[in-house]
């Protein structure tokens, strides 16, 4: 009961309103079609002061679209126990820089079968099951559109994926997902780059399958998820196994806390160092208000590794069931770096910079 009340209290503020606000276009004889979406606009500023080459960049304020989207949710009852379903969702940008582009991302596109007795099977382009069942308690910030420091929606997921999760088994739900990276159509001559910088030859690995799986336990105010992701190089990982143990507890109807660990070993292959991350956070709601706070301790392995902290704060006000306003702050990387200033014919100096400015995002969203 507490979990339901807490979720209801922040539904408009923290992005779960797609299901609540969806408009039913058709619902007859077990067949249903819902349309949902949101238009979100805001102003962002701060954040990184320097790019990956340690060159100063402008991090001043800018008017931005904040992950607006439009989606369709479809379902049909096959039997009293079995339901066929599909989902299609696009993302679009609503600021002045993309007025000629319209929709710019097919965010979700999948279909499946759901049985109350045997579980759910789905295939296509969908969010990572690891994100849905393990790191979800930390998915409360709008600016990240993911789980902040922990692995997010697209981790070894989206297109060419199949997945299965069990029905609720006395609080337990187990899940397994496979992402397939194909080399169909590529030349057998070995990897090479074309003029656009894309790989057009087959790799030494051949086709790759990236599995992820785990189990979530949810009972009363307590939720905990344990999972793994094979973080393959082909999908932007470093070739090592990623694991996480993340949970949350509803202290009462207004206050919930969350705690999690995520880590992977270091590898000289692929993208990114190994790391160990510990996150601690909480959400407090009162009336139309919701407040969030999280802090992370990150220890990175490898030549470029360093210990750092990151934090985030959020405040949200639900004007109505369809409309909310928000303010979020984040400092993701507080480590100092050496910055080269000058060059060319002028003098060159190296100064120690303090890392990132505090990032901020404020704006409003209308859900439908």
NUTI-773956 format. One record per residue (C-alpha): chain; x, y, z; residue number from 1. Coordinates in steps of 0.001 Angstrom, whole numbers, plus 524288, in hexadecimal, padded with zeros to 5 digits. Each point is the difference from the previous one (the first is absolute). Example, Ala and Ser with C-alpha at 12.3 -4.5 7.8 and 13.67 -1.06 7.14 Angstrom:
2
<atom chain="A" u="8300C" v="7EE6C" w="81E78" resi="1"/>
<atom chain="A" u="8055A" v="80D70" w="7FD6C" resi="2"/>
// end
This chain:
368
<atom chain="A" u="80000" v="80000" w="80000" resi="1"/>
<atom chain="A" u="80AE5" v="8096A" w="80387" resi="2"/>
<atom chain="A" u="806EE" v="7FD67" w="7F327" resi="3"/>
<atom chain="A" u="7F395" v="802CE" w="7F85D" resi="4"/>
<atom chain="A" u="7FD7E" v="80CB3" w="80740" resi="5"/>
<atom chain="A" u="80DF3" v="804B1" w="7FE23" resi="6"/>
<atom chain="A" u="7FFD7" v="7FCE9" w="7F184" resi="7"/>
<atom chain="A" u="7F309" v="8070B" w="7FE69" resi="8"/>
<atom chain="A" u="8050C" v="80BF8" w="8071A" resi="9"/>
<atom chain="A" u="80B52" v="80207" w="7F69A" resi="10"/>
<atom chain="A" u="7FA03" v="7FAA3" w="7F381" resi="11"/>
<atom chain="A" u="7FF05" v="80D5D" w="7F998" resi="12"/>
<atom chain="A" u="80D3C" v="804BE" w="8048F" resi="13"/>
<atom chain="A" u="808E8" v="7F49A" w="7FD61" resi="14"/>
<atom chain="A" u="7FBDF" v="7FB7C" w="7F28A" resi="15"/>
<atom chain="A" u="7F753" v="7F44A" w="802B0" resi="16"/>
<atom chain="A" u="7F41D" v="80704" w="7FABD" resi="17"/>
<atom chain="A" u="8000C" v="7F9B1" w="7F292" resi="18"/>
<atom chain="A" u="7F7A9" v="7F4CA" w="804FD" resi="19"/>
<atom chain="A" u="7F774" v="808C6" w="80861" resi="20"/>
<atom chain="A" u="7FD7E" v="80A50" w="7F596" resi="21"/>
<atom chain="A" u="7FEE7" v="7F735" w="7F40E" resi="22"/>
<atom chain="A" u="7F3DE" v="8027D" w="7F7C0" resi="23"/>
<atom chain="A" u="7F8A1" v="7F3BC" w="7FC16" resi="24"/>
<atom chain="A" u="7FCD0" v="800EF" w="7F18A" resi="25"/>
<atom chain="A" u="7F9A7" v="7F2A2" w="7FECE" resi="26"/>
<atom chain="A" u="7FBCD" v="7F5E3" w="80A22" resi="27"/>
<atom chain="A" u="7F682" v="7F586" w="7FBAB" resi="28"/>
<atom chain="A" u="7FF2C" v="7F121" w="80095" resi="29"/>
<atom chain="A" u="80D4D" v="7FEDE" w="8068F" resi="30"/>
<atom chain="A" u="80731" v="8088B" w="7F62A" resi="31"/>
<atom chain="A" u="80593" v="80CDB" w="804D2" resi="32"/>
<atom chain="A" u="807E4" v="80B55" w="7FA6E" resi="33"/>
<atom chain="A" u="8057E" v="80B02" w="8087F" resi="34"/>
<atom chain="A" u="806F3" v="80C6B" w="7FBB9" resi="35"/>
<atom chain="A" u="80921" v="806C2" w="80980" resi="36"/>
<atom chain="A" u="80B2E" v="809A4" w="8003A" resi="37"/>
<atom chain="A" u="8056D" v="80C7B" w="8058E" resi="38"/>
<atom chain="A" u="804D2" v="80D40" w="7FB89" resi="39"/>
<atom chain="A" u="80B24" v="804E6" w="8087C" resi="40"/>
<atom chain="A" u="807A2" v="80CB1" w="7FF02" resi="41"/>
<atom chain="A" u="80A93" v="8059B" w="808A6" resi="42"/>
<atom chain="A" u="80C57" v="807E6" w="801D0" resi="43"/>
<atom chain="A" u="80CE2" v="7F93D" w="802FC" resi="44"/>
<atom chain="A" u="80D5B" v="8055E" w="8036A" resi="45"/>
<atom chain="A" u="80CA6" v="7FD04" w="80714" resi="46"/>
<atom chain="A" u="805FF" v="7F278" w="7FF51" resi="47"/>
<atom chain="A" u="80D1C" v="7FCE9" w="7F97C" resi="48"/>
<atom chain="A" u="80907" v="80BA7" w="7FE24" resi="49"/>
<atom chain="A" u="8094B" v="7F888" w="7F703" resi="50"/>
<atom chain="A" u="7FEE3" v="7F5AB" w="7F575" resi="51"/>
<atom chain="A" u="8073F" v="7F300" w="7FF47" resi="52"/>
<atom chain="A" u="80BE9" v="80718" w="7FA57" resi="53"/>
<atom chain="A" u="8005B" v="80926" w="80BD4" resi="54"/>
<atom chain="A" u="7FBB2" v="80B88" w="7F7A5" resi="55"/>
<atom chain="A" u="7F741" v="80A48" w="8063A" resi="56"/>
<atom chain="A" u="7F1DF" v="7FFBA" w="7FB39" resi="57"/>
<atom chain="A" u="7F434" v="808BE" w="8021C" resi="58"/>
<atom chain="A" u="7F6EF" v="7FA38" w="80A3E" resi="59"/>
<atom chain="A" u="7F6AB" v="80B85" w="800D1" resi="60"/>
<atom chain="A" u="7F120" v="7FEF8" w="8008F" resi="61"/>
<atom chain="A" u="7F80F" v="7FAF5" w="7F484" resi="62"/>
<atom chain="A" u="7F1AF" v="7FD84" w="7FD39" resi="63"/>
<atom chain="A" u="7FE66" v="7F15E" w="7FD80" resi="64"/>
<atom chain="A" u="7F624" v="7F554" w="7FDA8" resi="65"/>
<atom chain="A" u="7FFCC" v="7F6AE" w="80BA0" resi="66"/>
<atom chain="A" u="7FD8A" v="7F278" w="7FA5A" resi="67"/>
<atom chain="A" u="7F29F" v="80247" w="7F9F8" resi="68"/>
<atom chain="A" u="7F9A5" v="7F3D3" w="7FA47" resi="69"/>
<atom chain="A" u="7F3EC" v="7F9F9" w="7F9D7" resi="70"/>
<atom chain="A" u="7FC07" v="7F1CF" w="8014C" resi="71"/>
<atom chain="A" u="7F5F3" v="7F583" w="7FD03" resi="72"/>
<atom chain="A" u="7FCCA" v="7F498" w="808EE" resi="73"/>
<atom chain="A" u="7F859" v="7F48C" w="7FA5D" resi="74"/>
<atom chain="A" u="7FA89" v="7F375" w="805DD" resi="75"/>
<atom chain="A" u="7F66A" v="7F522" w="7FCCE" resi="76"/>
<atom chain="A" u="7FAE9" v="7F524" w="808C4" resi="77"/>
<atom chain="A" u="8027E" v="7F2E5" w="7F94D" resi="78"/>
<atom chain="A" u="7FAAD" v="7F7FA" w="80B51" resi="79"/>
<atom chain="A" u="7FC90" v="802CA" w="80E20" resi="80"/>
<atom chain="A" u="80E56" v="7FD87" w="80353" resi="81"/>
<atom chain="A" u="80745" v="80490" w="7F3CD" resi="82"/>
<atom chain="A" u="80138" v="80DE6" w="7FA9D" resi="83"/>
<atom chain="A" u="80715" v="80444" w="7F3A9" resi="84"/>
<atom chain="A" u="805C1" v="80DAD" w="800B2" resi="85"/>
<atom chain="A" u="80818" v="809E5" w="7F894" resi="86"/>
<atom chain="A" u="805FB" v="80D37" w="8029D" resi="87"/>
<atom chain="A" u="80515" v="80AB7" w="7F72B" resi="88"/>
<atom chain="A" u="80637" v="80C90" w="804E9" resi="89"/>
<atom chain="A" u="806E1" v="80B47" w="7F940" resi="90"/>
<atom chain="A" u="8082C" v="80B0B" w="8058E" resi="91"/>
<atom chain="A" u="7FFD1" v="80DA1" w="7FA46" resi="92"/>
<atom chain="A" u="806FB" v="80CCC" w="802EA" resi="93"/>
<atom chain="A" u="7F7CA" v="80C2B" w="80175" resi="94"/>
<atom chain="A" u="80A47" v="80ABC" w="8000B" resi="95"/>
<atom chain="A" u="803B7" v="80922" w="7F4E6" resi="96"/>
<atom chain="A" u="80BD7" v="7F80F" w="7FBBC" resi="97"/>
<atom chain="A" u="7F7E0" v="7F458" w="7FB7A" resi="98"/>
<atom chain="A" u="7F39A" v="805CA" w="7FA31" resi="99"/>
<atom chain="A" u="80300" v="7F98C" w="7F2F1" resi="100"/>
<atom chain="A" u="80293" v="7F295" w="805BB" resi="101"/>
<atom chain="A" u="7F356" v="7FB9D" w="80666" resi="102"/>
<atom chain="A" u="8019E" v="7F2DA" w="806B9" resi="103"/>
<atom chain="A" u="80E6A" v="7FCEC" w="8020A" resi="104"/>
<atom chain="A" u="8000F" v="7F2E9" w="80701" resi="105"/>
<atom chain="A" u="7F826" v="7F36C" w="80018" resi="106"/>
<atom chain="A" u="8011A" v="7FE12" w="80EA6" resi="107"/>
<atom chain="A" u="7F796" v="7F3D1" w="801C2" resi="108"/>
<atom chain="A" u="7FB17" v="7F62E" w="7F61F" resi="109"/>
<atom chain="A" u="7FCE1" v="7F25A" w="804D8" resi="110"/>
<atom chain="A" u="7F588" v="7F591" w="80100" resi="111"/>
<atom chain="A" u="7FD95" v="7F44B" w="808AC" resi="112"/>
<atom chain="A" u="7F740" v="7F6BB" w="8075D" resi="113"/>
<atom chain="A" u="7FC70" v="800F2" w="80E57" resi="114"/>
<atom chain="A" u="7FAAC" v="7F4CB" w="80811" resi="115"/>
<atom chain="A" u="7FBBB" v="80197" w="80E12" resi="116"/>
<atom chain="A" u="8042F" v="7F202" w="80267" resi="117"/>
<atom chain="A" u="80C74" v="7FE9C" w="7F7DE" resi="118"/>
<atom chain="A" u="8059F" v="80DB4" w="7FF11" resi="119"/>
<atom chain="A" u="80322" v="809BD" w="7F534" resi="120"/>
<atom chain="A" u="807F2" v="7FE77" w="7F390" resi="121"/>
<atom chain="A" u="8031C" v="80B92" w="7F73C" resi="122"/>
<atom chain="A" u="808BD" v="80347" w="7F478" resi="123"/>
<atom chain="A" u="80482" v="80C5A" w="7F924" resi="124"/>
<atom chain="A" u="804F8" v="80D2B" w="80497" resi="125"/>
<atom chain="A" u="7FD84" v="80204" w="80E89" resi="126"/>
<atom chain="A" u="80642" v="804DA" w="80C8C" resi="127"/>
<atom chain="A" u="80A2B" v="7F7AB" w="806C0" resi="128"/>
<atom chain="A" u="7FA0F" v="7F61C" w="8095E" resi="129"/>
<atom chain="A" u="80B70" v="802D3" w="8092A" resi="130"/>
<atom chain="A" u="7FB7B" v="80E1E" w="8007D" resi="131"/>
<atom chain="A" u="7F1C8" v="7FC2F" w="801F6" resi="132"/>
<atom chain="A" u="80226" v="7F5E5" w="80ABE" resi="133"/>
<atom chain="A" u="80CC9" v="803ED" w="806B9" resi="134"/>
<atom chain="A" u="8041B" v="80E4A" w="7FE94" resi="135"/>
<atom chain="A" u="7F20D" v="8055D" w="7FEE2" resi="136"/>
<atom chain="A" u="7FF98" v="8059E" w="80DF6" resi="137"/>
<atom chain="A" u="80A1D" v="80A2C" w="7FBE2" resi="138"/>
<atom chain="A" u="7F8C3" v="803A9" w="7F37A" resi="139"/>
<atom chain="A" u="7F9DF" v="80C60" w="80591" resi="140"/>
<atom chain="A" u="806E9" v="80B20" w="7F8DC" resi="141"/>
<atom chain="A" u="7FAF9" v="8064E" w="7F390" resi="142"/>
<atom chain="A" u="80D07" v="80563" w="7FB30" resi="143"/>
<atom chain="A" u="80683" v="7F2A6" w="7FF7E" resi="144"/>
<atom chain="A" u="7F49C" v="7F8E9" w="7F967" resi="145"/>
<atom chain="A" u="80694" v="7F3F1" w="805C1" resi="146"/>
<atom chain="A" u="804CE" v="7FB5D" w="80D2F" resi="147"/>
<atom chain="A" u="80A5E" v="80AA4" w="8019E" resi="148"/>
<atom chain="A" u="80CA5" v="7F91E" w="803E7" resi="149"/>
<atom chain="A" u="7FA8C" v="7F22D" w="7FF5D" resi="150"/>
<atom chain="A" u="7FDAA" v="7F8D2" w="7F318" resi="151"/>
<atom chain="A" u="7F43D" v="805D0" w="7F905" resi="152"/>
<atom chain="A" u="7F541" v="7FCEB" w="7F64A" resi="153"/>
<atom chain="A" u="8085C" v="7FCE5" w="7F42D" resi="154"/>
<atom chain="A" u="80AC0" v="7F7F7" w="8069E" resi="155"/>
<atom chain="A" u="80272" v="7F49F" w="7F69A" resi="156"/>
<atom chain="A" u="7F1CE" v="8014A" w="7FBF6" resi="157"/>
<atom chain="A" u="7F6EA" v="80673" w="7F62D" resi="158"/>
<atom chain="A" u="7FEC9" v="7F9FC" w="7F235" resi="159"/>
<atom chain="A" u="80232" v="7F193" w="7FCDF" resi="160"/>
<atom chain="A" u="7FCC0" v="7FBC4" w="80DE5" resi="161"/>
<atom chain="A" u="7F79F" v="7F53A" w="805AE" resi="162"/>
<atom chain="A" u="7FC43" v="7FE8D" w="80E36" resi="163"/>
<atom chain="A" u="7F80D" v="7F84F" w="809C4" resi="164"/>
<atom chain="A" u="7FBC3" v="80279" w="80DFB" resi="165"/>
<atom chain="A" u="7F818" v="7F782" w="8090B" resi="166"/>
<atom chain="A" u="7F31A" v="80385" w="8066B" resi="167"/>
<atom chain="A" u="80098" v="8043A" w="80E26" resi="168"/>
<atom chain="A" u="80425" v="7F3FB" w="807CE" resi="169"/>
<atom chain="A" u="7FD10" v="803AB" w="80E1D" resi="170"/>
<atom chain="A" u="8074F" v="80CCB" w="7FE2A" resi="171"/>
<atom chain="A" u="80AB5" v="7FAE8" w="7F6F5" resi="172"/>
<atom chain="A" u="80139" v="80338" w="7F182" resi="173"/>
<atom chain="A" u="80B1F" v="7FA22" w="7F7F8" resi="174"/>
<atom chain="A" u="80406" v="80584" w="7F2CD" resi="175"/>
<atom chain="A" u="808EA" v="7FCE0" w="7F487" resi="176"/>
<atom chain="A" u="802DE" v="80827" w="7F3E5" resi="177"/>
<atom chain="A" u="808B5" v="7FDC3" w="7F411" resi="178"/>
<atom chain="A" u="804D8" v="80ADF" w="7F709" resi="179"/>
<atom chain="A" u="804F6" v="7FB4B" w="7F2C0" resi="180"/>
<atom chain="A" u="80A7C" v="8076B" w="7F87F" resi="181"/>
<atom chain="A" u="7FFD7" v="7FB01" w="7F20E" resi="182"/>
<atom chain="A" u="80A09" v="8011C" w="7F51D" resi="183"/>
<atom chain="A" u="7F698" v="7FBD4" w="7F566" resi="184"/>
<atom chain="A" u="802EC" v="80718" w="7F34C" resi="185"/>
<atom chain="A" u="80DC3" v="8043D" w="803B7" resi="186"/>
<atom chain="A" u="80B6A" v="7FC1D" w="7F76B" resi="187"/>
<atom chain="A" u="80899" v="7F499" w="8040C" resi="188"/>
<atom chain="A" u="80C82" v="807D2" w="7FDC9" resi="189"/>
<atom chain="A" u="801BE" v="803EE" w="80E33" resi="190"/>
<atom chain="A" u="7FC3A" v="80CAB" w="806C8" resi="191"/>
<atom chain="A" u="8027A" v="80CED" w="7F920" resi="192"/>
<atom chain="A" u="7F9F9" v="80D83" w="8000A" resi="193"/>
<atom chain="A" u="7F8AF" v="8063C" w="7F4C5" resi="194"/>
<atom chain="A" u="80022" v="80E91" w="7FCFA" resi="195"/>
<atom chain="A" u="7F593" v="80255" w="80A5C" resi="196"/>
<atom chain="A" u="80838" v="7F97B" w="80A81" resi="197"/>
<atom chain="A" u="7F731" v="7F401" w="8010D" resi="198"/>
<atom chain="A" u="804F7" v="7F20D" w="800DE" resi="199"/>
<atom chain="A" u="7FD02" v="7F8EB" w="7F337" resi="200"/>
<atom chain="A" u="807D5" v="7F36F" w="801BA" resi="201"/>
<atom chain="A" u="7FDCF" v="7F4AD" w="80954" resi="202"/>
<atom chain="A" u="806FF" v="80038" w="80D11" resi="203"/>
<atom chain="A" u="80848" v="7F55B" w="80602" resi="204"/>
<atom chain="A" u="7F520" v="7FD64" w="809D2" resi="205"/>
<atom chain="A" u="7F588" v="7FD39" w="7F5EE" resi="206"/>
<atom chain="A" u="7F1F8" v="80166" w="80472" resi="207"/>
<atom chain="A" u="7FEA9" v="8026D" w="80E9F" resi="208"/>
<atom chain="A" u="7F56B" v="7FD19" w="80A00" resi="209"/>
<atom chain="A" u="7FF86" v="80857" w="80C59" resi="210"/>
<atom chain="A" u="7F808" v="7F991" w="80AE9" resi="211"/>
<atom chain="A" u="7FAB1" v="8067E" w="80C2E" resi="212"/>
<atom chain="A" u="7F7F6" v="7FA44" w="80ADD" resi="213"/>
<atom chain="A" u="7FCD9" v="7FFA5" w="80E53" resi="214"/>
<atom chain="A" u="7F52F" v="80003" w="809FD" resi="215"/>
<atom chain="A" u="7F7F2" v="80A41" w="80719" resi="216"/>
<atom chain="A" u="7F92D" v="7FE3A" w="80D0C" resi="217"/>
<atom chain="A" u="7F4B8" v="80928" w="8031E" resi="218"/>
<atom chain="A" u="7F7DF" v="7FE91" w="80C44" resi="219"/>
<atom chain="A" u="7F8DD" v="80AC6" w="80738" resi="220"/>
<atom chain="A" u="808D4" v="80BF0" w="8018C" resi="221"/>
<atom chain="A" u="80C62" v="7F887" w="7FC52" resi="222"/>
<atom chain="A" u="805C6" v="7FE2D" w="7F256" resi="223"/>
<atom chain="A" u="80D48" v="7FA79" w="7FC5B" resi="224"/>
<atom chain="A" u="80594" v="7FBF8" w="7F2D4" resi="225"/>
<atom chain="A" u="80C1E" v="7F7E2" w="7FCE7" resi="226"/>
<atom chain="A" u="80490" v="7FF42" w="7F1E7" resi="227"/>
<atom chain="A" u="80AF8" v="7FF04" w="7F629" resi="228"/>
<atom chain="A" u="802F2" v="8050A" w="7F246" resi="229"/>
<atom chain="A" u="80A57" v="7FA6A" w="7F6EA" resi="230"/>
<atom chain="A" u="80584" v="80D48" w="7FC20" resi="231"/>
<atom chain="A" u="8051F" v="7FC3D" w="7F289" resi="232"/>
<atom chain="A" u="808E1" v="8090E" w="7F84A" resi="233"/>
<atom chain="A" u="7F6CF" v="7FFBD" w="7F450" resi="234"/>
<atom chain="A" u="7F594" v="806D7" w="80819" resi="235"/>
<atom chain="A" u="808DF" v="80A7B" w="8058C" resi="236"/>
<atom chain="A" u="804EC" v="7F85C" w="80BC6" resi="237"/>
<atom chain="A" u="80D9A" v="7FB8B" w="803E3" resi="238"/>
<atom chain="A" u="7FDE5" v="7F172" w="7FE57" resi="239"/>
<atom chain="A" u="7FE65" v="7FD13" w="80E86" resi="240"/>
<atom chain="A" u="7F470" v="7FBA6" w="80826" resi="241"/>
<atom chain="A" u="7F841" v="80ACC" w="806CA" resi="242"/>
<atom chain="A" u="7F8B8" v="7FCCC" w="80C73" resi="243"/>
<atom chain="A" u="7F6DD" v="8077C" w="808D9" resi="244"/>
<atom chain="A" u="7F8AD" v="7FEB7" w="80CDC" resi="245"/>
<atom chain="A" u="7F646" v="80B1F" w="801CF" resi="246"/>
<atom chain="A" u="7F469" v="8019B" w="8090A" resi="247"/>
<atom chain="A" u="7F637" v="80980" w="805CE" resi="248"/>
<atom chain="A" u="7F7AA" v="800F3" w="80C35" resi="249"/>
<atom chain="A" u="7F396" v="807ED" w="80234" resi="250"/>
<atom chain="A" u="80199" v="80538" w="80DCD" resi="251"/>
<atom chain="A" u="7F230" v="8055B" w="7FFB6" resi="252"/>
<atom chain="A" u="7F5F8" v="80564" w="7F680" resi="253"/>
<atom chain="A" u="8086F" v="80BF9" w="7FD2F" resi="254"/>
<atom chain="A" u="80E30" v="7FBDD" w="8013F" resi="255"/>
<atom chain="A" u="807D4" v="7F56E" w="7F90C" resi="256"/>
<atom chain="A" u="80E9B" v="7FD1B" w="80028" resi="257"/>
<atom chain="A" u="80885" v="7F8B5" w="7F636" resi="258"/>
<atom chain="A" u="80D69" v="7F9D3" w="80080" resi="259"/>
<atom chain="A" u="807B5" v="7F926" w="7F56E" resi="260"/>
<atom chain="A" u="80CE4" v="7FA86" w="7FB4B" resi="261"/>
<atom chain="A" u="8048C" v="7FDDC" w="7F20F" resi="262"/>
<atom chain="A" u="80D44" v="7FBE2" w="7FAC7" resi="263"/>
<atom chain="A" u="807BC" v="7F9B0" w="7F523" resi="264"/>
<atom chain="A" u="80E30" v="7FBC8" w="7FE4A" resi="265"/>
<atom chain="A" u="809DF" v="8081A" w="7F887" resi="266"/>
<atom chain="A" u="80402" v="7FC57" w="7F235" resi="267"/>
<atom chain="A" u="808F8" v="80653" w="7F61B" resi="268"/>
<atom chain="A" u="7F63A" v="7FC9E" w="7F563" resi="269"/>
<atom chain="A" u="7F3B2" v="8073D" w="7FC45" resi="270"/>
<atom chain="A" u="7FA8E" v="80C3A" w="80633" resi="271"/>
<atom chain="A" u="80138" v="8049C" w="80DE6" resi="272"/>
<atom chain="A" u="8078C" v="7FBF4" w="80BFE" resi="273"/>
<atom chain="A" u="7FC15" v="7F655" w="80A2B" resi="274"/>
<atom chain="A" u="7F952" v="8060C" w="80BB8" resi="275"/>
<atom chain="A" u="7F937" v="7FE4E" w="80CFF" resi="276"/>
<atom chain="A" u="7F46C" v="808F1" w="802AB" resi="277"/>
<atom chain="A" u="7F80D" v="80195" w="80C5D" resi="278"/>
<atom chain="A" u="7F3B6" v="80857" w="7FFCF" resi="279"/>
<atom chain="A" u="7F766" v="804F2" w="80B07" resi="280"/>
<atom chain="A" u="7F3AE" v="8080F" w="7FE4A" resi="281"/>
<atom chain="A" u="7F237" v="80307" w="80406" resi="282"/>
<atom chain="A" u="7F304" v="805DD" w="7FB8F" resi="283"/>
<atom chain="A" u="7F6C2" v="807FC" w="8087B" resi="284"/>
<atom chain="A" u="7F255" v="80415" w="7FBDA" resi="285"/>
<atom chain="A" u="7F663" v="8094D" w="80649" resi="286"/>
<atom chain="A" u="7F37B" v="80441" w="7F94F" resi="287"/>
<atom chain="A" u="80339" v="803F7" w="7F1F1" resi="288"/>
<atom chain="A" u="80EB1" v="800CA" w="80316" resi="289"/>
<atom chain="A" u="80A96" v="7F5AF" w="7FE51" resi="290"/>
<atom chain="A" u="80E63" v="80134" w="8039B" resi="291"/>
<atom chain="A" u="80B3C" v="7F6F5" w="7FC87" resi="292"/>
<atom chain="A" u="80E3A" v="7FF28" w="8044D" resi="293"/>
<atom chain="A" u="80AAC" v="7F660" w="7FC1B" resi="294"/>
<atom chain="A" u="80E9F" v="7FEB8" w="801FF" resi="295"/>
<atom chain="A" u="80995" v="7F68F" w="7F9B8" resi="296"/>
<atom chain="A" u="80DB2" v="7FBB1" w="80383" resi="297"/>
<atom chain="A" u="8073F" v="7FB55" w="7F3D9" resi="298"/>
<atom chain="A" u="80D1C" v="7F8FE" w="7FFA8" resi="299"/>
<atom chain="A" u="80534" v="7FE0B" w="7F226" resi="300"/>
<atom chain="A" u="80AA1" v="7F662" w="7FBED" resi="301"/>
<atom chain="A" u="809F9" v="80176" w="7F51A" resi="302"/>
<atom chain="A" u="809F2" v="80A01" w="7FB91" resi="303"/>
<atom chain="A" u="7F5F4" v="80AE3" w="7FF70" resi="304"/>
<atom chain="A" u="7F8CA" v="7FB92" w="80C0E" resi="305"/>
<atom chain="A" u="7FD90" v="808BD" w="80BA9" resi="306"/>
<atom chain="A" u="7F75F" v="8006C" w="80BF5" resi="307"/>
<atom chain="A" u="7F50D" v="809DA" w="7FF40" resi="308"/>
<atom chain="A" u="7F2B4" v="8036E" w="80575" resi="309"/>
<atom chain="A" u="7F393" v="80444" w="7F946" resi="310"/>
<atom chain="A" u="7F33F" v="80534" w="80539" resi="311"/>
<atom chain="A" u="7F294" v="8042F" w="7FB3C" resi="312"/>
<atom chain="A" u="7F489" v="80787" w="805A4" resi="313"/>
<atom chain="A" u="7F254" v="8019B" w="7FA76" resi="314"/>
<atom chain="A" u="7F38C" v="80744" w="80368" resi="315"/>
<atom chain="A" u="7F312" v="7FE06" w="7F8F3" resi="316"/>
<atom chain="A" u="7F2C2" v="8068A" w="8011D" resi="317"/>
<atom chain="A" u="7F3BA" v="7F9EA" w="7FA4A" resi="318"/>
<atom chain="A" u="7F779" v="80B39" w="7FB4D" resi="319"/>
<atom chain="A" u="7F59F" v="7F669" w="7FB55" resi="320"/>
<atom chain="A" u="7FF0C" v="7F195" w="7FCC2" resi="321"/>
<atom chain="A" u="80546" v="80324" w="7F264" resi="322"/>
<atom chain="A" u="80974" v="80B34" w="8027A" resi="323"/>
<atom chain="A" u="80C1C" v="8011C" w="80892" resi="324"/>
<atom chain="A" u="80BC9" v="808F2" w="801A0" resi="325"/>
<atom chain="A" u="80D80" v="7FC0B" w="804B0" resi="326"/>
<atom chain="A" u="80DBC" v="80426" w="803D1" resi="327"/>
<atom chain="A" u="80B76" v="7F689" w="8002F" resi="328"/>
<atom chain="A" u="80E44" v="801D6" w="803E9" resi="329"/>
<atom chain="A" u="80B49" v="7F6C1" w="7FD81" resi="330"/>
<atom chain="A" u="80EAB" v="7FFAA" w="8016A" resi="331"/>
<atom chain="A" u="80426" v="7F378" w="7F99E" resi="332"/>
<atom chain="A" u="80EAC" v="8014F" w="80028" resi="333"/>
<atom chain="A" u="80736" v="807F9" w="80A21" resi="334"/>
<atom chain="A" u="80DED" v="7FBFF" w="7FCB7" resi="335"/>
<atom chain="A" u="809FA" v="80A3E" w="7FBDB" resi="336"/>
<atom chain="A" u="8070A" v="7FFC9" w="7F2DE" resi="337"/>
<atom chain="A" u="80B80" v="806BF" w="7F97A" resi="338"/>
<atom chain="A" u="7FB8E" v="8099D" w="7F591" resi="339"/>
<atom chain="A" u="808B1" v="805C7" w="7F569" resi="340"/>
<atom chain="A" u="7FD08" v="80E55" w="7FD62" resi="341"/>
<atom chain="A" u="8052E" v="8075A" w="7F448" resi="342"/>
<atom chain="A" u="80752" v="7FA92" w="7F458" resi="343"/>
<atom chain="A" u="8034C" v="803C2" w="7F220" resi="344"/>
<atom chain="A" u="808E3" v="80BDF" w="8001E" resi="345"/>
<atom chain="A" u="7FC21" v="803E9" w="80DC1" resi="346"/>
<atom chain="A" u="804AA" v="7FB7F" w="80D50" resi="347"/>
<atom chain="A" u="7FBFB" v="7F2A9" w="8050D" resi="348"/>
<atom chain="A" u="7FD15" v="7FD09" w="80E3B" resi="349"/>
<atom chain="A" u="7FAC9" v="7F455" w="80767" resi="350"/>
<atom chain="A" u="7F663" v="80298" w="80AEE" resi="351"/>
<atom chain="A" u="7F903" v="7F72F" w="80991" resi="352"/>
<atom chain="A" u="7F13A" v="800C7" w="7FDE7" resi="353"/>
<atom chain="A" u="7F5FA" v="7FC1B" w="80A37" resi="354"/>
<atom chain="A" u="7F852" v="7F6F8" w="7F71E" resi="355"/>
<atom chain="A" u="7F1BE" v="80246" w="7FCA9" resi="356"/>
<atom chain="A" u="7F6F4" v="80B08" w="803AF" resi="357"/>
<atom chain="A" u="7F348" v="7FBD7" w="80648" resi="358"/>
<atom chain="A" u="7F6A3" v="7FBC5" w="7F54D" resi="359"/>
<atom chain="A" u="7F1FD" v="804EA" w="800FD" resi="360"/>
<atom chain="A" u="7F376" v="7FD32" w="7F8A5" resi="361"/>
<atom chain="A" u="7F315" v="806CC" w="8026B" resi="362"/>
<atom chain="A" u="7F37E" v="7FF8E" w="7F840" resi="363"/>
<atom chain="A" u="7F266" v="7FA65" w="7FE94" resi="364"/>
<atom chain="A" u="7F961" v="7F404" w="7FA49" resi="365"/>
<atom chain="A" u="7F251" v="7FD54" w="7FB0A" resi="366"/>
<atom chain="A" u="7FBEF" v="7F1A9" w="7FFFC" resi="367"/>
<atom chain="A" u="7F548" v="7FA54" w="7F78E" resi="368"/>
// end
